[in-house]
């Protein structure tokens, strides 16, 4: 049986469906009962409460063979005054406690941790891979890197092996964050001032990621290995917006505004949000994501596990965005 944490999240719901379709028995660790899972006879629910350094995972780990750890605090708290503490308690120390409980259970053969490309960098002028030095620039990235190190240390001599997966920005139908914001801009039919943004970024379609996780369940070559994962084709923001627009049967017009001016507007957005508590659709955090380059080289996963993304970027964007909001 496979234990999935974070199963009620964007990636988790897709992963659980893929696991069930592949014939696996699934137990979902959750903080409260989920109606969708409660009605599914093929899923066991186990309430573990809030995730942190004191969580007791042992009841959830009973009769488990593999753990897939997705649960954690995401980027939405980056602007918080307590961001480092919040991320550390859940992502780092919460993972540490889970791994300690896993290490005490000899029946568990593999621990799969979904980390983040943010443990390496948020932006990079050169392509990055598993050998790239880790230099996280955010509280989120630092907490994920700390979790990775706990996993490697605690399971170093354990019968349980581990796999660490570092996906780049994940997208798909109903995904939160900057992708949903781009959809709103595309649907507004307002010309977009993004023509001067030239940086390329790698993305990963959620179903490409979950299929890779399935490959890692039993492949011996994945044991005690770290992988960065992305779709095959990096995109500029203009290319991304054009693909989204095409998937929705729309045309989008772009015009050139110098990037330094866009950054000034983003700082204005920060100030407005700070005063009124509501943004204007642009802020520094989002602008950094849009303007910076971050190309990921996933060749290690392809060479070691013979893995290829089952969906091309064009197919994935078409499937992700053609029905949203319609």
N, C-alpha and C positions, 0 to 999 in steps of 0.2 A: 504494500500500500504506500502511496505517496502523500506526504504532508505538504500542503501549499500554504504559505503565509502570504498575506496581501492579496488574497484571492478575490476580494471585492473591488479591487482597483481596476484601472483601465487595462493593464497588461494581464493581471490575474484572471479576469473573466474570460479572456481569449484563451489563455493557457489552460484553464480548467476544461473548457470545451474540447480543446485539442487532446488533452490527456484522456478524457472519457471516450472520445472518438477512436483513440488508439487502443482502447480496451483496458486502461489502467483503473485501479480503484483509488479513489481520491478522498482524503480527509482535509477539510478546510479549517484552518485556525483563524478565529475571528474574535472581535471584541463583543459583538452582539449578534443575535440571530439574523440571518439574511433571508428574506422571503423567497428569492429565486432559488437559493441553494436548499432551503428547508423543504421545498416541495420536490426536490430531485432525489429519488430513491437510491441513486448510485453515488451520492455524496454524503459523507459523514461530517457533521459539524462539531467543533470543539471550541468552546469559549475559553480564551486564554486571558481575557481582560486587556488592559493597556500594556503596550510593549515598552519595556525598559529594563534596567539592571536587576529588577526584582521579580520579573515574570517567571512563573513556574511553568515550564514547557513540558514537564514529564508526562502528564496525562495525555497531551496531544501526541507525544512520541511513542506511545504504546503500540506495538505491532507495526511500526513504520519501517519501511526499507530505505526510502529516499526522502530527503527534505529539499524542497525548493523554496528558498527564502527571498520573497519579493517585498515583504512589508517594510515600510519605513516612512519617514517624513520627507516630502519632496520639496521642490524649490520655492513653494509658495510662502515660506517663512523667512526667506533670505533678508527681507527688510526689517525683520523683528530685532528689537534690542537684545533679545535673548537667543538669537539664531544659533550661535555656536553651542550653547547649552542644550537647546531643544534638539538639534541634530545629533549631538553627542549621546544624549540619553537614549534616544530611540535607535538611531542608525548604528552607532558604534557599540555602546554598552548593552543595548537590547540584543544585538547580534552576538555579542560576547557571551551573554547568559544563555542564549539558545545553543550556541556551539558547545558550551560547557555541558549542558544537559544532553546534547547529542553524543558527545565524547563518552559519556557514562552509559551509553546504550549500545552494546556490541552488535545488536541486530541491524543497525543502520549502516548501510554500505557506502552511501554517497551523500554529500552535502553540496548543493548547487546554490551559489549566491549570485544574485543579480545586482551587480555593482553599477558603475556609471563611468562613461568616458571622462567625466569630470574629475576623476582621481588623477588623471594625467594633465588635462588642461581644458579650459573653456574655449580658447582660441589658439591657433598655431599657424605660423607662416609656412610650415612644412608638414607633409603627411605624418601621422602618428600611428604607432603600432604597439604591440606588447612590450617591446624593448625601449620604448620612449620613457625618459625619466618622469616620475610622478611629481608634479608640482601644482597641486590643486589650489585654485584661487578663491574658492567659495567655502563657506561653512559646510555646505552639503558635500562637496568633493572631499573635504578633509575628514568628515565623519565616515564616508564610504571607504576611504583609504584605511582609516583606523580599523574598520570592521574587517577588511581584507587581511590585515596583519594579525588580528586576533584569530581569524580562521586558520591561517597558515601555522601560527604558533601553537594553538590549542590542539589541532589535529595532526601535528607533525609526526607523532608516534602512535596515532590512533588506527584502529582497524577501519575507521570511516575515512574515506578519501574525500577530496573536495574538487570542485570546479568553480572558477570565478569567471563571470561573464560581464564584460564592460560594454554595454550598448551605447551608441550615440543617441541623439534625440529620436525618440520613438513616436511614430504617428500611426493613425488609423481612424476608422470611423468612431465618432464620439470622443476623440481624444481631447484632453484639456490643453490649456496653455496657448502658446504663440500660434500654433496651427489654426486653432479655432478663431483667433483674432484675424488671421489672414483671410479666412473664409468670409468673415463679415465685411472686410474691405473689398473683396472680390464681388460679393453680392450687392454692395452699395453702388456699384457702377461708377464710383468716383475715381478719376485718374490718380494714380499712386506715384508719389515722389521718390521712387526707388531705382530709377534708371542709372544712377551713379554708383550704386552698390555693386562692387565687382567680386567680392569674396565668395568662395565656394564652401559649401558645408555638406558633410555626409549625414544621411538620415537612415533610419531603419524602420521598415514597415513592421507593425506589431506581429503579423502572422509570420514574417521571416524570422523574427526573434523567437517566437514560441516554437517554431519548427526546429530552430537550432537548439533550444532547450531540450526538446524531445531527443535529438541526436545525442545529447550529453548524458542522458539517463543511464545508458549502459555501455557506451563506447569506451573501451579500455584506454584508448589513446587520449581521452579527455582527462584522465586521472591526474590530479594535482597539477592542473594546467590552467592558464589564464588566457582568455580570448577577448579581443576587441571585435565588435560586430557592427556591420553597417550594410546597407544595400550596395549594389555594385557601382551606382552612378552618383557622384556628388553633384550638387546643383547650386547655381547662383540663386539669389532670392528672386530675381526676375524670372528665371527658368521655372522655379517652383510655383510662383504665382500664375504664370502662364499655363502650367500643367493643371493647376487647381481650377482655373477658369475654364479650360477646355473640358475638363471632366464634368463641369456643371453647365456646359453648353453656353458659355459666356465668352466675351472678349474683354480683355482688360487693357486699358491704356496706361502707359507709364511715362513719366517725364523726369528730367534730371534735376536734382537738387544736390548741391555739394554735401558730402558726408559731414564735414564740420558743422554745417548749418543744421543738419538733421540732429546732430548731437546736442546742439544748443536747444532745439525744440524738445528733445528728450529731457533735458534738465528742467525746462519749463514745466513739462509734464510731471516730473518729480515734485516740483514746488507746489503745483496745483493740488496734487494728491495729498501732499503734506498738510496743506491748509484746509482743504475742503473734504478730504477723505475719499475723494472720487477722482479717478484718472481721466485723461482726455484721449486715451487710446494710444499714447506713446510715452515711453519712459526709458531711463538709461539702461535698465536691465534688459528690456526687450530689444533696444537698439543695438546693444553689444552683441546680442544673439544674431541679429539680422546682418550686421556689417562685418563681423569678424569671420575669418576663415577657420575651418576645422575639418580637414579631410582625413578620413580614417582608412587605413590599409588593413583589410580583413584577410589577407592572404594566408596567415598562419592557420586560421580555422579551415580554410579550403585545403591547405596542404596536409594538415594533421588528421582532419576528420572527413576529408573529401566532401565537404559541405558547400553547396551552392544555394544562394537565396532562391526559393521556389517562385517568387514573384519579382518581376522587373519593377523598377521605380515607376514607370509609366502605368503598368497594370495596377500596382498598389495604390497609386494616387487616384486612379479612376475608380477603383473599388471603394476607397476610403471616403471620397468626397462627393460622389455624384448624387447621393440621396440625402445628404445632410441639409436640414432646413427646408426640404421640399415637401 
